[in-house]
Amino acid sequence: MRKETPQALTDRPRVTVVIPCYNYGHFLAECLATVFADSDRVDVDALIVDDCSPDGSADVARELAAADPRVTVIAHETNKRHIATYNEGLAAATGEYVVLLSADDLLAKGSLARSAALLRAHPEVGLVYGFSRRFTGTPPEPRATLRSWSVWDGPEWVAAVTRTATNPIYTPEVMMRATTMKDLVGYDTRLPHAADYHLWLRAGTRGGIGRVNGVDQAFYRVHGANMHTGEYSGDVLDIEQRHLTLRILFDEDGHLLPDPDRLRADAYRALARESLILACRPYERGGDPGDTAALARLAELATEIWPAIRESALWRSWERYSSGRGPLVPAPVTALRDRAVLHLGWRRWRHSGISPAVRSL
């Protein structure tokens, strides 16, 4: 990875922002306002794809399109679910660069121009991301000082990300070269929970990865209807889907990576360790561990993903907890450690764009 001084745009590239929408019509006007905030520096068009929302979102989208010729609408007559909706919108995008922005999320001022400038300066880069702020209610004041660009060789970035088995990207902060997106043919329907993670990794097997540093590129809205906090929540499902993602990646695209067997082993080890940490955590915190069947499944998943974990100290801790014996370290001490490691890991992720493995720095 190399750090560079950012360069300004010298022309006006065309960017299509695809906005999938399901029951988020009340967010659309605010979302579009942030999409067009950069229209002084890039040519932007927006494509809203409504997935047969029962709340009248399609009518809201049509009203917005009637008021602004830069907005077009695709309205489904039947619900096609999120992956098909994403892919239909991305396939219809006509810009040189493309952004997928959920109707409940927002872009930061200058986001499109900053990402497009990196793609302009680096034709070998297929995907650019940055930092996306989480918010509830009113978005916070964004960080606005652009400090640097990070540019990775694609396989180098894939190695760094799979080594921790974590997804460092939310989604609204991503801009992709349209040719890269078409080569990848969109999101994989086999991965309803982790298709974005899979897409980012596959992009790294095709070209370079860039990151805009120091500024907030987007805002990810947190509310009760978020897909990742609702239908697809749950640690067991999350581990299962990331395992499937990694298996598909290395089975189908591993030939595009150097030393894929080593990368696979590193990724599986990290994911198995995370699964077992999640199984142990409720016991470490003391009191009623809750759903012990789910915790046992997490431990079982750890052994399925990386059988050698049975030889680790972490596994011995699991055996102690699951047999009814309490933790050796007092729960408040463990909680304090976890908070400190989580905070430091978050700061590292915000600064570098690469998430550390769970409970590590």
N, C-alpha and C positions, 0 to 999 in steps of 0.2 A: 504494500500500500504506500502511496506517496501523497503528501499534502501539497496543495498548490494555492497560489493566490488567485482568487476568482477573477474572471474576465467579464466585461459587460457585453450585452448583446449588441451587434452591429446591424441587425436586420429584424424583421418581424416574422418569426416562424408561426406556423399555424398549429394550434392545439385544440383537440377535441376533448371535452370533458363529458364522460358518460356518467349519467346519474340514475342508477337503479332506484326504484321507489316502490315500496309496499306500505301503504297506510301512513306515509310520511308527508302527505300533501301540505300539512300545516308548517313544515320546515322548508318547503321548496323555494319560496321567495327569498328567504335569508340565505339559503345555500347558493342560489343563482347570483345574488348580489356579490358574494365573495368570488365566484367564478369570473365575473366580468370586471372585477376590481383591477385586473392587470391588462385591460384592453388597450391601454395607452402604449404598451410595450410588446404585446403579442396579439396575433389575430386569434380570437377565441370563439368557438361555437360549442353549444351545449346540446346534448342528446339525452332527453329524459325517457327512460323505459319503465313504464308503469306495469307492474305484474298483476293486473286485474284486482287492484285495491278496492275493497268494499266501502272505503270511507270517502270516495269521491276524489281521490288524488288525481286521477286522469283528467277530470274536469279542471282542476286547479292548474295542471300542467298545460292544458290546451289554452287556458286564459293567458298564462304567462307567455306561451309561444305566439299567441295572437298579438301581444304587445311588443314582442322583440323578435325580429327576423333571424337572430342568431340562435334561437331556440327551436328545436324540432322535438316531436313526441312520437314514440311508439307505444301504443296501448294494447296490452294483451286482452283477448276476450276470455281466455282461461288462464288460471294460475300455472305458471311454468316453473316456479321455484327459483331460488336465487342464482344458482350456477348458470342455468340456461339463460336467465335474464342478463347476467353479466356478459356472457359470451355473445349474445345477440347484439347488445349495444356496442361491444368492442369490435365486432365484425363489421358493423355499419359505420364506424368512425372514419372520417375522411381527412383528419389532420395528420401532419407529419409526426406529431407526438400525441400521446393519448394518456388521459388520467381517468381512473375510475373513482368516483366520489359518491358515497352513499348520500341520499337526500337529507339525512339527519346530521351530516358532518359539514365542516366548513374549511375553506382554504384561507391561509394567512395572506395579507397583502404582500405582493411581490413574489409569492411562491412560484407561480407559473414561469415568470421571467427568469428567476434564479435557476430553476431546474433546466429550462430550455437553453440557457447560456452554457451550462456544463455540457449538455448533449451537443450543442453546436461546436464547442471547442474540442470535444473528444468523440469523433465519429465511431471509435471502437467501443464506446459505452452504449449499452442497450437499455439500462435502467438506472434511474436516479432516485434517491430517497433523501429524507432528512429526519427531523424530529417532529412528532405530532403530539400536541398537548391534549391531555384528557380534561374534560370540563363537564360540569353540570349546571344547567341554567344559562347564565351569561358567560360567554368565552372570556378568558383573562386577557390582559394586555400582552401582546406577543413580544418575545425577544426579537429585535429587529437589526442587530449588528451582524452582518455576514463576515465570518472570520476566515474561512478557508473552504477549499474543496478537498475531499478525499477521493482518490481514484484507485481502484483495485483491478488487477487482472481478475477475470471472472472466476476461474478455478481457485485462485487464492482466497477470494471472498467466500466461495462455497465451502472451502476447507475450514475457514474461521467460524462460519455459522454452524456447520454440521458438527464441529468439534464440541459445541455446547448443546446441541440438539434443541435450540430455542429459536423462536422467530423474532428478529429484532425490528420488524416493520409492522405498523398497524394496518395501513393501506392508503388512507387519503393523502399521504405525503409522497406517493409514488408517481413518477412520470416515466413512461416507456416510449421508446422509439416504435412507431407503428409497424415498421418492418420486423422488429423483434417480436412484437405481439402476434403478428400474423404467422411468423415462423413457429411460435409456441402453440398456436391454435387455442389460445384462451385457457380457461380454468378446467381442471380435470374433474369430471363428474363423479369419479370414484372417491373423491375426498371432500365431502360436503363441509367438513369442519376445518380442514387444513389446506384447501386448494390454493389459498394465497401463498402460504409458506412454500408449497411445491412450485408455484409459478416463479417466485423470486429465485429459488435455487436453480430451476431450469434456465432462467435468464442468465445466471452466472456461468452456465455451461456453454452459452452461445456468444457471450461478449463480456466486456468490462462492466463494472458496477461503480457508480459514482454516488457521492453523498455531499449535500450542502450542509455546512457546519456553522453552529453559533446562533442560528435563527430558528424560529418556529415556522414550520412549513404548512402545518394544517392543524385542525382542531377536531378531536375525536369525541363526540358527544356520548356521555355515559347516562343511560336511563334504563328503566325497567324493561323496555322492549328491545334492547340490543340483542341481536341474534346470538352473540357469543356469551351473553349472560343469561340466556333463556333456553331456547330449544337445544342448543349444543353445549350446554354447560356440563360440568362434571369432570373430575380429574381422570377417571378411568377412560372415558371417551376421548379426552384430550391426549392421553398417552397412547391409546390405541391408534388414533388417527395420525399422530406424528410418527409413530413406528411404521405405519403403512406408507406414509409420505416418504420416509427415508428409504424404505425397501423399494418402492417404485422408482425413486430417483436413481439409486445405485443399480438396480436391475436394468433400467431402460436407458439411462444416460450416463452410467458410470464409465463407459468407454471414452467419454469426452473429458474425463478428469484424470489427473496424474495419481497413481497409486490408489485406486478406488477401494481396494480391499482394506487398506489401512484406514482410510477415511470412514468406511462403513463401520469398522471395529471401534473407532473413536466415538462415532455418533451413537452407536448402540450402547456403549459403556456409559456415556453421559445420560442417555435417556433412561436406562435401567436404574442408574443411581438416583435420578430425579424421582422415578416412580416409587422406589423404596423409601426415599426421604419423605415423600407425601404419605406413605403408609405409616411411617414411624411418628410423624409430626403430632397427631392428636394424642398419642400416648405420652410423648415428651412434655406436652402442655398440661398433663394431669387431668383428673376428673374423668367424666364419661367420654370414651373415645368416639361414641356415636355409631355410625354404620360400619360395624366391624366386618361385614361381608364385603363391602367395597374396599376396605383397607386390605383385606386378605387378597382380593383380586389385584390390587396394585402390587403387592408383594409377588404374587404369581406372575404378573406381567413382567416384573423386573427379571425374574429367572428365565422367562421365555425369550426376552430380548437379549439378555447377556447372561448365560448360565453361570459364568465364573463369579458372579456377584455373591454366590453362596459361600465363597471363601473369604469374603470381606468382613471387616469389623462392623460395618453397617448392617450386614445380615445377622450378625450375632446380636446386635441391638434389637433387631426385629424379632428374633426368636425369644429374647427376654420379654419384650413387651407383649407379644401375642400369647405367651404362656401365663400372663397375669402378673408378672413382676414389674414393679414400677421403674421409672428412670433413675439412673445413678446421679444425674445432675439435676438440681432443683429446677422446677418449671420456670420460675421467674428469671433465672440465669439463662436458660435456653431461649426464652422469649426475648430477652435483651440482646443476646447474640444474634438471633435471627433478624431483629429489627435493624441492627447495625450493619449486618452483611447485606440485607436487602437494600438499605439506603445507599451504601457505597456501590453496590452493583448497579443500581438505578443511575447514579451519577456517572459511572463508567459508560453505561449504555448511551446516555444522553450525549456524552462527549465524543465517544468513538463510533457509535452506530453498530457496535457488536455487543450482544448481551452475554454476560457471563453465565456459566452453568449454575443451576440452582445450588444455593448455599456455597458458593465459591466466588472468588474475586480474580 
